[in-house]
Amino acid sequence: MRKEIIPNNPRLLIRGGRIIDPASGFDQTADLLAAYGVVVQIGKISEREAANGAEARDVHVIDAEGCIVAPGLIDIHVHFREPGGEYKETIATGVASALHGGFTTVCCMPNTRPPLDSPAMVGFIDRQANAANGSRVFAIAAATVGRAGERVGPLWSLAEAGAVGFSDDGDCIMDARVMRDVLSAARETGLPFMQHCEDQALTKGAAMNAGPLATRLGLGGWPAVAEEIIIARDIMLNRDVGANYHVQHLSAAGSVELVRRARRESQPITAEASPHHLLLTEDACDGYNTLAKMNPPLRGRADIAALKEGIADGTITILATDHAPHSDDEKGQDFASAPFGIIGLDCALPLYARALIDDGVIDWPATLGMMTINSARLVGLDRRGLGSLTLGGPADITIIDPALEWTIDVAEFASRSRNCPFHGWKVRGRAIATIVEGRVCRAVGDRTGVEVG
């Protein structure tokens, strides 16, 4: 990881970048000044003005010409595995991975061992994140006790402890009565419930998308209807409850249409898409490639087209990686036995650019909106000033070189794991600086003035 050489520098001047703030609609070439951790000025700013009576050497200047200056990227769906799976990822290595990819804020899922189902466990995540001293880390607490899907957890206490949402991610809440009670409790807290949509009766023994390829490989099939049934059920359950209901990692065309109809009816429903479901089809599993094994599984080209259409028309409003680390030994098992999941924080940004911007689905402002303010609003972090570049707000900033070409190399990832199917891909666009509260925590190249360590 690159070392910060200006840890206590009170004034940071970012010169000549294209400042894109999707929250306000601001999109201009300008300078940005951060001082003592907050944004204090946007416009034409001289170094003398930036110093504000201090010595010019007290102002650290970053040349952002040709780059995008955006609010710090936010990922509301990551798995950091701590506690219980530290050999795959710790909070510290997950934070390093986030910074490497340009993410200043992440929300970690509760499927740890033990799960994040108590105020004490939420507090543990907070303490570990503070010790890591990098990206902000917030907990998505378990919606049911032990993530067993049988009893609603202490959602009020979890919220008071700092949780920003609820989920049993990794498992779906199958009992409809429990699901209704969870929605009611979540509504009372004002925080969202995030559903892993999978009817497990239809996916028992499944390893990849149901279809001819699964049949040829002799693998159990995971049908799209298993995702759609849960979304349809939850929409009906929530119609009279009105909780903020969020669908995680959409994968299927039918699911997109269900969310679209519900949103047209003004139901409080949101949905996210992940890089792998926008770029890879089930064909990546051919040859028993376990790096392409994920839940929900990769599907077909028609599903990718539907996801992109859903992004273009505003049905899907959030981009999230579902960063899921696993060891080489685990992924080295036979396909049926290997765990689901891939990592994504280190390389998500250029993958979104390829899938959405290069393909003409949406532009940079819209893409960044799905990675900043939309994510912040879902989990209430906008109320803390995150997700936008607001005068007086936190100086959480990601500087992106949209033209920088590079090759994804898992050996260079900051994550502890390497289970990424995009290794070797040539991509364009990269976060060259990740800034948290005015501190340059991660930088690439020499234009930022941060030394390589």
Phi, psi and omega in degrees: 000145181283143185272143174276126180254002178232053187299329184242012180296123188281343187228128182234122180248119178256116191257134163069022179269165172277103182277118178243115175239093183303332182297322182256348184084005180291130180207089183213157170280123185197177174258157176226132178245127173245139179220130178052039172091358180233160175280123183246341181200142173227129181151211176270116188228122176276160179295326178296317178294322180295325181292329176054047177093346178273178177289144180301328180294346178279357177253121175269125185251132173245126177278111182251019180301131182082000182249164174261132175252112188235161169303151178306134182293146183234130176241115184271007186214088176227159177239112181260358169068351179261128009272161170101338181226040186298339178291341177268316182193143171247172174301319182295315180288328175295319177297318178299319178296317179299312179300320180300325181268359179097010183266123178264345180217136175223156176239120185264142185280160190271004185276060175257180179232103002285163181287164179276071185241015178220157176303325180297321180288323175297319177296325178299315179300318180298316180294318179295322179293318178298322179292328180289333173055060178207238177301150174287138180234125178240151182266135163264111187277158178295138180280332179237158182298123180067011186056030182272349179074018185248327181223138179295136179284175180281072191299322179297314181295322178295319178296317179295332179282349177121359177297143181249005178181176183227145179193154166252032189314141191103332175221151175265145172282106189276328183285120184296325179293315178297321180298316178298319180293323177297315179299318180295316180293320179296320178301319181297326180280340184083003180260156183281154168254132182246121186256131166274105191270100182204112173284104190292342176292336182264353184239009180300124181078005182281147180232339181201180181302136178292133180161186183301323181294317178299320179297315181296323181278353180072032182248149177295143185259139180254099185284149180299330182297336178296329175282316186294321182300317181292318178299314180297317179299313184292326176299317179293318179297324186275352183301322180261355181264310177081028175285160172283106188252127184238131178265121179278153173028069175302141180229343191236148181300317181297326178294319179301317182292323177298316179294320180301313181297318181295320179292325177294333176274008178065027173285148182281072184234138175229168181208157181235157172233152182244157185303317185294326179283349178262347187235336186243143173254176179301341180299337178295342179278347182301146185080012180059045180282101184291343177293343179259010179270119182210165182230118358293159188283164169296142184239221187254176181296326179295326178291319176299316180299320180292321177298316180294322176296320178295327175289317182297323184264006175086008176292315176261125188244354185225141172252130182216142189281330192056042178306113187227089184287143172217154181284162177299321180297320180294314180286347179276359177287173175297158190303316183295329184269336183295149180286158175283149168122151176223162174268156185210347186298319185296334189228012185296319187303308179292334177291319174297320180299318180294314185289325190248315183278309180298328180274001176075020180286308176216173182258183182299314179302318180292318178299314180293327176299324179284348181249002182227271190293323179297318178294316181299318182295323182300316185257014173076012180282345175297331179291346176261006180087003180277153179090001181211165175251089186247135177303125184089353180270171182302138178274063172265113192222140172241125177259124187241130169264103186288346183258355183291120179263136180204168181247128179293124182227111184297338178294339181264359181293150175274343177297153177286337182255170185228016186279079182228123181282357183263008178304131179091352179290137172269124187229170179227134181106129181203145172285117181264348175207135176241119189240124180240121182051042177080358180262128176283103185267339181206137179214153179235132180083187186252357185286346181272347183078016178255128185287153177272127180236000000 
